[in-house]
Amino acid sequence: MAEDDTERTEDPTQKRLDDALEKGDVVKSQEVNTWFIMGGATLALSIFSGSMGSGILVPLRNLIANSWMIRTDGPGLMALLASLEFALIAAVGIPFLLLMLAAIAGNMIQHRLVWSAESLKPKLSKISPGAGFKRVFGKQALANFLKGLFKLIALGAVMTVVLWPERHRLEAMVHFDPASLMGVSMGLTTHLMGAVVAMLAAVAIADYFFQYRQWYERQKMSLQEMKEEYKQSEGDPHIKGRIRQLRQQRMKKRMMAAVPKASVVITNPTHYSVALAYDRGMAAPVCVAKGVDNIAFKIREIAKEHDIPIVENVPLARSLYASVDIDEEIPVEHYHAVAEVIGFVMRLKRGFSRR
């Protein structure tokens, strides 16, 4: 059966991958972004928790201590809000910047920066019931469900491992004074977030490779698409070489599938093999497979598996390999030599059948 040229079975070319990038179709795992943001939050909390706390605490303490001096008229109230705003920005500005950099890094580590309006264009597939059904019940939806379930179970396990040894201290925290309570809470929170980040690292790595595989499958091309791209690229040597490689692979598969139908394999045991098919009524034998070295060995191997006679004839094997192509009749000058070989094979078969 002929292969469907419209079936996407071929690896994408570099041009196809570049076009996908220009359209904004890139590998993107939301779990990688989540990991970077959680990692940035954990880092910011462990480094800047003290400065953030004091940066917020000092203005509020001064506000309460000097509340009797606060002017409540319009300009005075606006000045108070402005001073509190500046204090808040100074306290959380650097940690917030760190989170922004982590979010950007989570995207840029997966693909280079892309500016594309392709995703903003309206598409009928976004409102199609069939496409919506696939999004809800497709492979991606199933992967998201399993991923969410795993994260829920893993998060519960991480919290249990981290907090269970601290259960007695957690019970006693109701008797702590506020100052010491903040220190203990901050330590436990940092420890818990570190464990969560470690757990999310495994999820992010697995999800990235899954998303990459899904993206790569979407970029695969049919043979027809490769031919069209070849025409558009005006003979790009990379595409030309890829198409030649595909043709050679298909020819090799077709040859190996035809070897069991051969009547005889004529071989030079060290290099050449030529498989010929002949039936009564045919004008001349037809070459169904030929090859040198590894391919020749494979032809002989398949012939042995299917009890196809193998005849050693060094000059004839070399001559046939050089003068006849696949699915072509042998040249007239080789009729006599091939007829002797096929006659010998037929007499051999009749001898076995009588026994």
Phi, psi and omega per residue, in radians:
M1 nan 2.342 -3.125
A2 -1.201 2.523 3.129
E3 -1.351 2.509 -3.133
D4 -1.343 2.074 -3.107
D5 -1.238 -0.237 -3.116
T6 -1.641 -0.078 3.141
E7 -1.392 2.284 -3.079
R8 -1.437 1.597 -3.100
T9 -2.100 -0.133 -3.040
E10 -1.742 2.554 3.095
D11 -1.103 2.500 -3.101
P12 -1.203 2.608 3.046
T13 -1.402 2.947 3.118
Q14 -1.125 -0.603 3.111
K15 -1.114 -0.707 3.120
R16 -1.092 -0.741 3.138
L17 -1.168 -0.681 3.114
D18 -1.152 -0.695 3.119
D19 -1.116 -0.698 3.119
A20 -1.098 -0.692 3.129
L21 -1.136 -0.717 3.131
E22 -1.128 -0.538 3.124
K23 -1.445 -0.044 -3.130
G24 1.502 0.143 3.108
D25 -1.540 1.640 -3.042
V26 -2.221 2.874 3.050
V27 -1.268 2.169 -3.133
K28 -2.531 2.088 3.063
S29 -1.904 2.087 3.119
Q30 -1.152 -0.439 -3.139
E31 -1.204 -0.569 3.078
V32 -1.147 -0.760 3.084
N33 -1.049 -0.765 3.133
T34 -1.059 -0.716 -3.121
W35 -1.118 -0.745 -3.132
F36 -1.146 -0.718 -3.139
I37 -1.158 -0.765 3.110
M38 -1.131 -0.691 3.098
G39 -1.123 -0.728 3.106
G40 -1.126 -0.699 3.123
A41 -1.131 -0.714 3.118
T42 -1.127 -0.751 3.119
L43 -1.116 -0.775 3.138
A44 -1.102 -0.707 -3.119
L45 -1.166 -0.722 -3.103
S46 -1.260 -0.521 -3.084
I47 -1.613 -0.760 -2.973
F48 -1.868 0.157 -3.108
S49 -1.071 -0.717 -3.137
G50 -1.140 -0.836 -3.114
S51 -1.177 -0.630 3.102
M52 -1.144 -0.759 -3.130
G53 -1.077 -0.829 -3.131
S54 -1.218 -0.596 3.138
G55 -1.135 -0.520 3.086
I56 -1.571 -0.641 -3.055
L57 -1.180 -0.765 -3.056
V58 -1.082 -0.869 3.117
P59 -1.073 -0.684 3.135
L60 -1.188 -0.640 3.120
R61 -1.148 -0.742 3.101
N62 -1.127 -0.624 3.131
L63 -1.110 -0.756 -3.137
I64 -1.239 -0.720 -3.095
A65 -1.164 -0.560 -3.096
N66 -1.976 0.569 -3.083
S67 -1.119 -0.507 -3.108
W68 -1.238 -0.280 -3.126
M69 -1.661 -0.079 -3.053
I70 -1.297 2.278 3.075
R71 -1.480 2.308 -3.069
T72 -1.817 0.117 3.080
D73 -1.313 3.065 -3.056
G74 -0.968 -1.043 -3.123
P75 -1.069 -0.695 -3.136
G76 -1.130 -0.731 3.139
L77 -1.161 -0.694 3.110
M78 -1.136 -0.673 3.098
A79 -1.137 -0.665 3.106
L80 -1.117 -0.802 3.131
L81 -1.095 -0.676 3.136
A82 -1.128 -0.736 3.140
S83 -1.141 -0.697 3.091
L84 -1.153 -0.659 3.120
E85 -1.103 -0.797 3.118
F86 -1.102 -0.684 3.122
A87 -1.124 -0.705 3.131
L88 -1.163 -0.762 3.130
I89 -1.107 -0.721 3.123
A90 -1.115 -0.594 -3.095
A91 -1.322 -0.736 -3.022
V92 -1.908 0.030 -3.066
G93 -1.071 -0.899 -3.102
I94 -1.148 -0.815 3.068
P95 -1.030 -0.690 3.118
F96 -1.137 -0.687 3.077
L97 -1.104 -0.670 3.105
L98 -1.096 -0.704 3.093
L99 -1.132 -0.691 3.106
M100 -1.102 -0.765 3.117
L101 -1.117 -0.656 3.111
A102 -1.129 -0.723 3.125
A103 -1.120 -0.716 3.112
I104 -1.166 -0.731 3.136
A105 -1.101 -0.612 3.123
G106 -1.081 -0.553 3.084
N107 -1.450 -0.761 -3.039
M108 -1.237 -0.439 3.117
I109 -1.267 -0.341 3.132
Q110 -1.559 -0.574 3.135
H111 -2.818 2.766 3.129
R112 -1.244 2.833 -3.064
L113 -1.087 2.283 -3.083
V114 -2.240 2.335 3.016
W115 -1.989 1.941 -3.103
S116 -2.581 2.395 3.094
A117 -1.724 0.158 -3.082
E118 -1.088 -0.685 -3.104
S119 -1.234 -0.275 3.140
L120 -1.519 -0.229 -3.114
K121 -1.241 2.452 3.107
P122 -1.181 2.383 3.136
K123 -2.290 2.380 3.138
L124 -1.145 -0.482 -3.124
S125 -1.105 -0.415 -3.126
K126 -1.269 -0.397 3.120
I127 -1.958 0.094 3.135
S128 -1.282 2.270 3.104
P129 -1.048 -0.669 3.141
G130 -1.128 -0.777 3.114
A131 -1.154 -0.638 3.093
G132 -1.136 -0.665 3.107
F133 -1.110 -0.717 3.124
K134 -1.142 -0.642 3.125
R135 -1.170 -0.588 -3.091
V136 -1.413 -0.678 -3.034
F137 -2.041 0.207 -3.114
G138 -1.447 -3.019 -3.107
K139 -1.113 -0.681 -3.134
Q140 -1.137 -0.725 3.127
A141 -1.127 -0.709 3.110
L142 -1.116 -0.726 3.126
A143 -1.112 -0.705 3.120
N144 -1.132 -0.672 3.118
F145 -1.129 -0.838 -3.141
L146 -1.124 -0.652 3.118
K147 -1.139 -0.773 3.111
G148 -1.102 -0.702 3.116
L149 -1.124 -0.742 3.118
F150 -1.103 -0.751 -3.138
K151 -1.099 -0.688 3.124
L152 -1.105 -0.810 -3.138
I153 -1.159 -0.769 -3.116
A154 -1.143 -0.678 3.129
L155 -1.129 -0.715 3.081
G156 -1.087 -0.720 3.130
A157 -1.139 -0.732 -3.141
V158 -1.112 -0.778 -3.141
M159 -1.104 -0.658 3.124
T160 -1.144 -0.790 -3.114
V161 -1.114 -0.678 -3.078
V162 -1.384 -0.760 -2.986
L163 -1.583 -0.428 -3.085
W164 -1.069 -0.753 3.096
P165 -1.140 -0.311 -3.116
E166 -1.727 0.210 -3.010
R167 -1.080 -0.661 -3.128
H168 -1.207 -0.660 3.108
R169 -1.217 -0.606 3.096
L170 -1.129 -0.668 3.097
E171 -1.140 -0.615 -3.096
A172 -1.423 -0.160 -3.078
M173 -1.159 -0.332 3.112
V174 -1.158 -0.341 -3.136
H175 -1.710 -0.020 -3.114
F176 -1.335 2.662 3.002
D177 -1.378 2.727 -3.051
P178 -0.970 -0.648 -3.097
A179 -1.106 -0.849 3.137
S180 -1.267 -0.510 3.130
L181 -1.092 -0.676 -3.141
M182 -1.142 -0.701 3.141
G183 -1.138 -0.785 3.128
V184 -1.121 -0.772 -3.136
S185 -1.067 -0.716 -3.136
M186 -1.147 -0.710 3.123
G187 -1.106 -0.800 3.126
L188 -1.128 -0.707 -3.140
T189 -1.101 -0.776 3.125
T190 -1.107 -0.735 3.116
H191 -1.101 -0.759 -3.136
L192 -1.153 -0.762 -3.136
M193 -1.153 -0.616 3.072
G194 -1.088 -0.740 3.108
A195 -1.148 -0.678 3.114
V196 -1.134 -0.715 3.103
V197 -1.073 -0.719 3.105
A198 -1.099 -0.713 3.109
M199 -1.153 -0.738 -3.118
L200 -1.185 -0.407 3.107
A201 -1.065 -0.762 3.118
A202 -1.122 -0.714 3.121
V203 -1.122 -0.746 -3.107
A204 -1.122 -0.746 -3.130
I205 -1.119 -0.821 -3.137
A206 -1.108 -0.730 -3.120
D207 -1.186 -0.629 3.134
Y208 -1.102 -0.800 -3.141
F209 -1.145 -0.598 3.074
F210 -1.152 -0.803 3.128
Q211 -1.129 -0.647 3.100
Y212 -1.109 -0.734 -3.138
R213 -1.138 -0.720 3.106
Q214 -1.092 -0.763 3.137
W215 -1.125 -0.748 -3.111
Y216 -1.142 -0.670 3.097
E217 -1.116 -0.625 3.109
R218 -1.159 -0.493 -3.090
Q219 -1.504 -0.130 -3.117
K220 -1.051 2.663 -3.017
M221 -2.115 2.685 2.986
S222 -1.512 2.873 3.117
L223 -1.106 -0.598 3.108
Q224 -1.129 -0.714 3.108
E225 -1.125 -0.647 3.107
M226 -1.151 -0.671 3.112
K227 -1.138 -0.745 3.133
E228 -1.119 -0.726 3.119
E229 -1.133 -0.634 3.113
Y230 -1.101 -0.727 3.115
K231 -1.118 -0.744 -3.115
Q232 -1.183 -0.571 -3.103
S233 -1.491 0.001 3.073
E234 0.964 0.853 3.031
G235 1.396 0.659 3.058
D236 -0.940 2.197 -3.063
P237 -1.052 -0.557 3.130
H238 -1.190 -0.781 3.137
I239 -1.195 -0.691 3.117
K240 -1.048 -0.765 3.109
G241 -1.141 -0.639 3.128
R242 -1.145 -0.763 3.132
I243 -1.139 -0.704 3.104
R244 -1.080 -0.711 3.119
Q245 -1.097 -0.745 3.128
L246 -1.108 -0.724 3.128
R247 -1.104 -0.719 3.116
Q248 -1.119 -0.700 3.125
Q249 -1.133 -0.732 3.128
R250 -1.163 -0.699 3.124
M251 -1.115 -0.700 3.134
K252 -1.124 -0.742 3.107
K253 -1.090 -0.740 -3.134
R254 -1.142 -0.671 3.111
M255 -1.097 -0.844 -3.088
M256 -1.125 -0.586 3.099
A257 -1.227 -0.407 -3.093
A258 -1.569 -0.286 -3.097
V259 -1.002 -0.746 3.128
P260 -1.072 -0.300 3.133
K261 -1.569 -0.056 -3.088
A262 -1.262 2.716 3.073
S263 -1.595 -0.544 -3.126
V264 -2.771 2.651 3.024
V265 -2.049 2.065 3.113
I266 -1.692 2.248 -2.941
T267 -2.419 2.594 2.816
N268 -1.791 1.873 -2.908
P269 -0.904 -0.407 -3.073
T270 -1.640 -0.380 -3.028
H271 -2.442 -0.920 -2.892
Y272 -1.860 2.576 2.985
S273 -2.520 2.346 3.099
V274 -2.318 2.109 -3.141
A275 -1.712 2.214 -3.121
L276 -2.046 2.468 3.074
A277 -2.025 2.352 3.124
Y278 -2.568 2.312 3.035
D279 -2.255 2.705 3.099
R280 -1.051 2.384 -3.103
G281 1.769 -0.281 3.108
M282 -1.388 2.526 3.137
A283 -1.171 -0.666 -3.125
A284 -2.783 2.753 3.083
P285 -1.068 2.631 -3.104
V286 -2.025 2.386 3.070
C287 -1.368 2.082 -3.139
V288 -1.814 -0.281 3.115
A289 -2.862 2.555 3.047
K290 -2.718 2.731 -3.135
G291 -3.080 2.931 3.099
V292 -2.148 2.713 3.056
D293 0.935 -2.013 -3.042
N294 -1.104 -0.698 3.130
I295 -1.181 -0.683 3.097
A296 -1.075 -0.745 3.105
F297 -1.089 -0.715 3.129
K298 -1.124 -0.687 3.106
I299 -1.082 -0.784 3.126
R300 -1.125 -0.658 3.142
E301 -1.103 -0.806 3.123
I302 -1.152 -0.676 3.122
A303 -1.068 -0.717 3.107
K304 -1.126 -0.686 -3.136
E305 -1.115 -0.532 -3.084
H306 -1.889 0.284 3.081
D307 1.000 0.663 3.042
I308 -1.480 2.241 -3.124
P309 -1.054 2.411 3.109
I310 -2.050 2.096 -3.089
V311 -2.010 2.232 3.127
E312 -1.548 2.084 3.088
N313 -2.646 1.657 -2.974
V314 -1.039 -0.948 -3.094
P315 -1.137 -0.655 -3.128
L316 -1.184 -0.712 3.125
A317 -1.077 -0.757 3.135
R318 -1.139 -0.753 -3.107
S319 -1.157 -0.756 3.135
L320 -1.138 -0.717 3.139
Y321 -1.056 -0.653 -3.083
A322 -1.406 -0.415 -2.948
S323 -1.952 -0.182 -3.086
V324 -2.238 2.456 3.094
D325 -1.758 2.990 -3.142
I326 -1.102 2.432 3.107
D327 1.163 0.324 3.071
E328 -1.951 2.642 3.054
E329 -1.267 2.653 -3.141
I330 -1.202 2.630 3.113
P331 -1.111 2.722 -3.083
V332 -1.033 -0.636 -3.068
E333 -1.141 -0.238 -3.139
H334 -1.821 0.071 -3.107
Y335 -0.987 -0.863 -3.034
H336 -1.100 -0.832 -3.095
A337 -1.144 -0.718 -3.140
V338 -1.228 -0.624 3.114
A339 -1.076 -0.683 3.104
E340 -1.108 -0.732 -3.137
V341 -1.143 -0.821 -3.119
I342 -1.166 -0.663 3.080
G343 -1.067 -0.730 3.111
F344 -1.086 -0.727 3.139
V345 -1.133 -0.737 -3.135
M346 -1.150 -0.713 3.103
R347 -1.119 -0.631 3.115
L348 -1.143 -0.735 3.113
K349 -1.144 -0.700 3.113
R350 -1.134 -0.624 3.109
G351 -1.114 -0.715 3.130
F352 -1.204 -0.655 -3.091
S353 -1.183 -0.565 3.116
R354 -1.201 -0.563 3.132
R355 -1.256 nan nan
